[in-house]
Amino acid sequence: MSAPEMAKDPKILAFLCRWCSYAGADLAGTSRFSYPSNVRIVQVPCSGRVDPVMIFKAFVEGYDGVLVAGCHPGDCHYGTGNYHARRKLAVARRLLETVGVHPDRMFFTWVSAAEGRKFAEVCTTFAESLKKFAGRPKTLAREALAK
Amino acid sequence: MARVGVFICHCGVNIAGKVDVARVAEIIGRMPEVAFSTDYKFMCSSPGQKLVADAVKEHGLNRIVVAACSPKMHLPTFQKTIAKSGLNQYLISMANIREQCSWVTLDSDEATEKAIDLVRRQAKRVAHQDPLEDVAVAIEKTAVVIGGGVSGIQAALDIADGGRKVILVEKSPSLGGKMAQLDETFPTLDCSQCILTPKMVEAAQHPNIEIRANTTVKKVGGYVGNFEVTLERRPTCVDATRCIACGLCVTKCPVRDVPDEFNAGLGKRRAIATPFPQAVPAIPVIDRRYCLRLKDSLGHDPKSQEDLGHVPRAKCGACEKICPAGAINYDDKGAEETVKAGAIVVATGYQEMSPAVYTEYGGATYPDVLTGLQFERLVSSTGPTGGHLVRPSDGKEPQTIVFVQCVGSRDPSKGHEYCSGICCMYTAKHALLYKHHVPSGQAYVCYIDVRSPGKNYEQFIRRAIEEEDVRYIRGRVGKVQRRADGRYRVFTEDTLVGRPVSIDADMVVLASAVEPQSDAASLAQTLGISYDADGFYTEAHPKLKPVETATAGVFLAGACQGPKDIPASVQQGSAAAAKVLALFANETLRKSPQVAQVDSSACTGCLTCAYVCHYSAIEEKQVAGRQVAFVVAGKCQGCGACAAACKNKAVTLAQFSDDEVFEEMMR
């Protein structure tokens, strides 16, 4: 599970809110904007539903990166869910480092229902940015030991 | 024990063209929890649905996965299908192998592998889904229509004629919107106000319609069937219940130099005024920025109501003295009310783009370079010149006029990328109106393309060109230069013959783009609806749900959804009304069972959940001598913020429980 992997594209888990970002991902499809095929989308009602535990669990599962996308500030279908997400995930990022996962492996952004192109770009650039971890042990501690 | 049935859709070649669907069905069929797995050309077709229904019975399936398009598209279809075959409708999950797989993956093998993985995840997930029942809620059968332009009026009238109450909210002093400002309408040239004002009066007199002028929507709470809409009326300083609309106050007002918004900035009005003679309601409004009695005490734009606390009783007071009804109230603080509504129609229209960024055209600086709306006012009999088409600079009739199309439209560098849709037609109309006012004059239209796809529209353009001798020149105008003699030289190009052209004109009219209202985004945020990259409100589906929004119970009408002419705005107004009436035809509304629930035995009563709840849906409750959190299902909207915040995992969100999400993300 934690062996050096990422043979091809980095494996990305994407939590997308139903109202904006999941619809944005759908629009990427409708508009035929392609992105790396190793992205796995999990629909959540709101980015505020994303429990930091889900992020950690994803890394335990062996994903190379976790993407969370919600509605733009002010546009949350549930008013304030994306703000809760932003705060929680900022803390989660710091915790990732504490437990030895590089914080750059997690990315939080806004994707609206109209931003199909942006979603495809976010996936592509995030996957690209994760490639720097290719062949490296999944945790910072293992990486330090390897040196 | 879960017995999952998996149904892989080809969607013609949309999926099967990229994904080896037979292989997906075969591999998924090997999963221990999967009792049946198959593929079919069109799963959403009647035979496809029958296939699902029959398989449920034949194989004793108790969980279903349909791998097809986005669940946003067809989840309700398959929910109904399985409900008919006796399964609870929430025991289904969809794998999105079209929008999020076949359409976004270039390589066929990769797409097949991804599809297998996506379906596998849903098959795992669905085994953890529980049967759920919808929550029944009552419907408040009153609609709030936001915006009193022609689209909003149409929606309000249709809903009211259907026997339901309507509260028609208009931010300006009168109904009418942009259409009231127009002179004549294409392609028939019938007088805009003559066909609009009867509708305005009908709305005002309709027993089912209440009009709230000078009012905006401040806050929207609740949900479909049970919205709570907070309306804010700005201070008008005229008591509408007393005013008899005699207009004496307007004649006595000494402030005569207020720029007239209704006349698009051409001409002046008083500080107390009704916007136009046929205004509905006809109640004048004091403009507190200009009123001698009020402005000095404020010294700036009065934005907050606190400002009103300092109004001194000094100076002027002419309107108060003359008013026979005692309707003037300088201390008016505006008013706020909260109304209950089952549905909301948003019909807030558009605004004309300011041509100020086009300094090369002098749109905001040269007196005789007008916008389309200014030209409408200039030729209108209720306009600043009483309908005499003369130059604002010197009052002379323009002998040569140039119409410049696509100012701000189809121009991503300075304006908007989209086509405003109405300018080709209104420019042809302007050219005709000009010829009718100045038969000896010459009109030129500088265009990029002429777009006239409506009924009788092309004939109208031909009429302008062939019968009224309007000269059409294909090319984008480069510059408008003001010359010493007060005329304007328009530099353009005739791309059909490939040479530069310059025209000396007395007046230039810019077909300014249609753009969203400046407050469109903030209203969208208040309503919880979304808007596109251009700022127009987004419909639920671009073809099949053109008046719905992603937020249930909120509907769109008119140009707030995209540039539209009058016929299209009226159509959409009626369409939105039909949706509202269909909603109100139900006695109760079925609300999604996606609500949170607290396991009181695990709850410590910290109430972090209540703190993050946007809907105040979590209350404190006494259980076995302890204070614990409790979710009011009717209020809960199912966002899951509480479930994510609970440190003890005592809160579970139905349909998105930790178990369900974890199963789906397992590799």
Contacts between the chains, C-beta under 8 A, distances in Angstrom:
chain1	res1	chain2	res2	distance
A	11	B	667	7.3
A	13	B	665	5.7
A	19	B	530	7.2
A	19	B	550	5.7
A	20	B	530	6.7
A	22	B	72	7.6
A	23	B	72	6.6
A	23	B	550	7.3
A	25	B	99	7.0
A	25	B	100	5.7
A	26	B	70	4.6
A	26	B	72	6.2
A	26	B	96	7.5
A	26	B	99	4.2
A	26	B	100	7.0
A	27	B	99	8.0
A	28	B	99	7.6
A	28	B	104	5.8
A	29	B	70	7.6
A	29	B	98	6.6
A	29	B	99	3.2
A	29	B	100	5.8
A	29	B	101	7.9
A	29	B	103	3.8
A	29	B	104	5.1
A	30	B	99	6.2
A	30	B	103	6.9
A	32	B	103	5.6
A	32	B	104	7.4
A	33	B	104	6.7
A	34	B	104	5.0
A	34	B	105	6.3
A	34	B	106	5.1
A	35	B	104	5.7
A	37	B	101	8.0
A	37	B	104	8.0
A	37	B	105	4.6
A	37	B	107	7.0
A	37	B	110	4.1
A	37	B	111	6.7
A	37	B	113	7.4
A	37	B	114	4.9
A	38	B	114	7.8
A	40	B	117	7.0
A	40	B	118	7.4
A	40	B	121	7.3
A	40	B	665	7.3
A	41	B	96	7.3
A	41	B	100	5.6
A	42	B	661	6.3
A	42	B	664	5.3
A	42	B	665	5.4
A	43	B	71	7.6
A	44	B	640	6.8
A	44	B	656	6.2
A	44	B	661	7.0
A	45	B	594	6.8
A	45	B	638	5.7
A	45	B	639	5.5
A	45	B	640	5.2
A	45	B	653	7.3
A	45	B	655	8.0
A	45	B	656	5.7
A	46	B	639	4.2
A	46	B	640	5.9
A	46	B	641	6.7
A	48	B	612	7.4
A	48	B	639	5.8
A	48	B	640	6.6
A	48	B	641	4.0
A	48	B	644	6.1
A	49	B	639	6.6
A	49	B	640	3.2
A	49	B	641	6.9
A	49	B	643	6.4
A	49	B	644	5.3
A	49	B	653	6.8
A	49	B	656	6.0
A	50	B	644	6.2
A	51	B	643	7.2
A	51	B	644	4.3
A	51	B	658	7.2
A	53	B	658	7.7
A	54	B	661	6.3
A	54	B	662	7.4
A	54	B	665	6.9
A	57	B	662	6.5
A	57	B	665	7.1
A	58	B	665	6.1
A	61	B	665	6.7
A	61	B	666	6.3
A	61	B	667	5.1
A	62	B	667	5.8
A	63	B	667	7.1
A	71	B	530	7.6
A	74	B	521	7.7
A	74	B	525	4.7
A	75	B	524	7.3
A	75	B	525	6.3
A	75	B	530	6.2
A	76	B	528	7.9
A	77	B	528	5.5
A	77	B	550	7.2
A	77	B	551	6.9
A	77	B	639	7.6
A	78	B	528	7.9
A	78	B	614	5.4
A	78	B	615	8.0
A	78	B	637	6.1
A	78	B	639	3.7
A	78	B	641	7.0
A	79	B	528	7.2
A	79	B	614	4.1
A	80	B	612	7.9
A	80	B	614	5.1
A	80	B	641	7.7
A	81	B	614	7.1
A	81	B	639	5.0
A	81	B	640	7.9
A	81	B	641	5.3
A	84	B	612	5.6
A	84	B	641	5.3
A	84	B	644	7.4
A	84	B	645	7.3
A	88	B	644	6.9
A	88	B	645	8.0
A	112	B	530	6.4
A	113	B	530	5.2
A	113	B	538	6.1
A	113	B	550	7.0
A	114	B	530	7.3
A	114	B	531	7.7
A	114	B	532	4.3
A	114	B	533	5.2
A	114	B	538	6.4
A	115	B	533	7.5
A	120	B	104	6.9
